[in-house]
Amino acid sequence: MRKRERDIRRAMGTKRKNSKKQAERKPGGEPSFRRGQKRRNMTLENVECIFSYSGRGFGFAEPLETVGGGRAEDIFIPPHDTMGAMTGDRVLVTVKQSGQRASGEVTAITEPAVSSIVGTLHVKDGYAWVSPDVSRMNVAVCVPLKDCDTLDIGENTKVEVIPDGAPAFNRAMSIHVEPRADVPFFDTKGRVSEVFGDASTREANYAAVLHESGIRTVFPERVLKEAETSSKQALSAEGRQDLRDRRIFTIDGAGAKDLDDAISIEETADGYILGVHIADVSHYVPYGSAVEGEAAARGTSVYFTDKVVPMLPESLSNGSCSLNAGEDKYALSAEITLDKKGVRRGTRIFKSIIRSTVRGVYSEVNDLFEKGENSEFYKKYSAVYGDLVVMHRLYEMLREKGYERGVLELEDSESVILLDETGFPTDIVRRERGDGERLIEQFMLQANMGVAETLSHHKLPCLYRIHEEPDEEKIRDFALFAHNIGLNTHNLSGTMKVSAGKTAEHESAEASTGLSPKARKLSEKLMMILSEAEEKKIADIVSSVLLRSMMKAKYSPVCTGHFGLGADMYSHFTSPIRRYPDYFVHSVITAVLRDGDEREIAYRNGDGQNAKEPPSAAVFRKAAGDRAQLSNDCEMRALTAERAIEDLYKALYMSDKIGERFEGVVCSVIRFGMFVRLPNLIEGLVPSALFENAVVNEEMYTLHSGGKTYTLGSVITVELIEADVSTGKITFKPVWE
């Protein structure tokens, strides 16, 4: 531990500070399990912990008294002492301290983490049991053999099981199922609640992911009827600014059908007026309606490899709310005023009616930016080509302003999975992003920041998109990693947020002013590290590690700033077809404009804050907290499902390539091996057991074997030995020429 602290201080250019010796015990006499504290031959019963399973029989328990408050001294739980606890279970542990290492035994599971398990059914020697798909579950669920006959299911069927006659799984040491030698399974009795099909097929695993994640795939009949009726409304310019004579157009991916944002530009003597025109979903979906309730429950559209599960019924998402070229559409427009240097000076928001001039496609616009009037797509875009030239100039200024503001441009590469007519993956490639994608991204950022500022100025409720400053300990770990691979981390500690000793009053003051000065300095230093990584051709790996060090962005009714974007105020406004928080912001604006005397909501830099909140906003203020939490939950659910389906397709793609060799780079090192990433972004585990006398150092991100040391970015040749479609896991073995 002392060596690690010394390494961190060296990496960050800091000296050790003297501090008073911490008390061994907290008030009340209970020991606090902190790193570095010496305890010998101690026994403590009934310590309440959160359990985490390793996937290899043993686990770790983190005392609740330290959860969320500093680094806990994890208690090692040997394989036969886990009581079948699963990751996330709340457990009671009897701790035995001998020397420097605490170990313990789970004596009770007080709050189980799951109430159902999805896995593969096995039938052998007169017994039937289900092995979970995910390694965090250290159980085998026994089911009655007669159920297999009754449900007409058999070996290798993907199923869901629930407890048999109990609200939660009760676990005991297995006496029926023959476990693997290194993993002593625990089992419990359950019953099959859902059957998905053959565990080796795409269809069964796809259905299982959707079911397990709770993704709502069917709209209630009432919602469909309400949406259909609403979508058939006749359009009128009354009460709206008529922008149908403006050059307004969309730019999206070639396959997009829900076109919810369009743009326009006007160059003025003082700078620019950027128009961001968003589908007026709140006109068609009144707050409190059946469609709104269903949208809140879904939270977001979910984008899978071969399908979309939309947040809104198709009659709205692909129909009346989609800004199709040549059609009159209702919009909620934000006009952002910027000076000649690209600095945002004000925003005004108003209801409009627009007609998109052209349906732009990213790949075509990128070709235009590269070849100009010589592009094969020039004729299609000739009516707006001049605007595109001005937009590109503004985009470059905005991107430069982003650097100055402290935007963290993390390399977050994505895969594109190409399918044949049967739905089987035929190729996987990196998604390429050009100036067209980045231009739209910059313009949407301006609209989202401008709308957040405007709503805050008028004391209107909002679901802000916030991104908290990173945890100090995680930044220390990142600094050590970056230092160990040769990057300059000097004085990084001087930029870190000092959290100790803060009062609620101080935190409230920070929340009202957005990002702290220290946050901006930290962002600046991290950008310098990323820039150096880019020069050394290791930006992908460094960005990936830094991304894991960041807090997760989330929605909140309280504005605390967005660290990753360097923004004091930020909201989501530009995608109300596919994100509920954007719809919520639209609904607030619609209510205020409907019930007030003004036809727009505006803000200019330097304006004083309005005195009071409009009465029409009260209902949204009351609901904002619950809607923010629901949106956060839905977002996490969607991300989990999307990743699971992507892993499924990657395993399918690799399933007929067993024995083939690939060249990849080490992208992660963990205690039981290292992950290798191929050029097409497929990742697989190379278990440390497949190396001779492997020595893994997780803190240094290294695996040493046979006189060779592998670290992040190391090139290695591997051979595919397994592609498990049921779990989405890919396994390689190292190849030595």
Sequence and secondary structure as in RCSB ss.txt:
>XXXX:A:sequence
MRKRERDIRRAMGTKRKNSKKQAERKPGGEPSFRRGQKRRNMTLENVECIFSYSGRGFGFAEPLETVGGGRAEDI
FIPPHDTMGAMTGDRVLVTVKQSGQRASGEVTAITEPAVSSIVGTLHVKDGYAWVSPDVSRMNVAVCVPLKDCDT
LDIGENTKVEVIPDGAPAFNRAMSIHVEPRADVPFFDTKGRVSEVFGDASTREANYAAVLHESGIRTVFPERVLK
EAETSSKQALSAEGRQDLRDRRIFTIDGAGAKDLDDAISIEETADGYILGVHIADVSHYVPYGSAVEGEAAARGT
SVYFTDKVVPMLPESLSNGSCSLNAGEDKYALSAEITLDKKGVRRGTRIFKSIIRSTVRGVYSEVNDLFEKGENS
EFYKKYSAVYGDLVVMHRLYEMLREKGYERGVLELEDSESVILLDETGFPTDIVRRERGDGERLIEQFMLQANMG
VAETLSHHKLPCLYRIHEEPDEEKIRDFALFAHNIGLNTHNLSGTMKVSAGKTAEHESAEASTGLSPKARKLSEK
LMMILSEAEEKKIADIVSSVLLRSMMKAKYSPVCTGHFGLGADMYSHFTSPIRRYPDYFVHSVITAVLRDGDERE
IAYRNGDGQNAKEPPSAAVFRKAAGDRAQLSNDCEMRALTAERAIEDLYKALYMSDKIGERFEGVVCSVIRFGMF
VRLPNLIEGLVPSALFENAVVNEEMYTLHSGGKTYTLGSVITVELIEADVSTGKITFKPVWE
>XXXX:A:secstr
 HHHHHHHHHHHT          SB TTS B  BTT    SEEEEEEEEEEEE SSS EEEEEGGGTTSS B  E
EE GGGSTT  TT EEEEEEEEETTEEEEEEEEEEE S S EEEEEEEETTEEEEEESSTT  EEEEE HHHHHH
TT  TTEEEEEEESSSSS   EE SSS  BTTB  EEEEEEEEEEEEETTSHHHHHHHHHHHHT   S  HHHHH
HHHHHHT     TTSEE TTS  BEEE TT     EEEEEEE SSEEEEEEEEE HHHHS TTSHHHHHHHHH B
 EE SS EE SS HIIIIIITS  BTSEEEEEEEEEEEETT  EEEEEEEEEEEEBS EEEHHHHHHHHHHGGGS
TTHHHHTTTHHHHHHHHHHHHHHHHHHHHHT        EEEEE TTS EEEEEE    HHHHHHHHHHHHHHHH
HHHHHHHTT    EEEB    HHHHHHHHHHHHHTT   TTGGGGS   TT  HHHHHHHHHH S HHHHHHHHH
HHHHHHHHHHTT HHHHHHHHHHHS   EEESS   BTTTTBSS B  S TTTBHHHHHHHHHHHHHHHHSS SE
EEEETT    SS  GGGHHHHHHHHHHHHHHHHHHHHHHHHHHHHHHHHHHHHHTT TT EEEEEEEEEETTEEE
EE TTS EEEEEGGGSTT EEETTTTEEEETTEEEETT EEEEEEEEEETTTTEEEEEE   
